[in-house]
Amino acid sequence: MAISDTARKNHDELFPGRVSTRAVTDPELIEYSDTFAFDALTPGARARSRPTSTSATAASAVPAP
């Protein structure tokens, strides 16, 4: 099983130039996990080109004293 084209495209948008070290040591695991995370979970959805910071999002949800 190879990583799907959609999964590869979404991964590259989110993590440009990033190659997992696990792709070398366990390529089958990466094929399954990347296809699941970047294709199966996002049918019809566009990947964000810039992930939001969870700390900034959480901080904005807390009311000021």
Residue pairs with C-beta under 8 A, 6 or more apart in sequence:
1 28
1 31
1 32
1 35
2 31
3 11
3 30
3 31
3 34
3 35
4 35
4 39
6 38
6 39
7 34
7 35
7 37
7 38
7 39
8 34
8 38
9 47
10 38
10 39
10 42
10 47
11 18
11 34
11 38
11 47
13 47
13 48
13 49
14 38
14 47
14 48
14 49
14 51
20 30
22 29
22 30
23 30
38 47
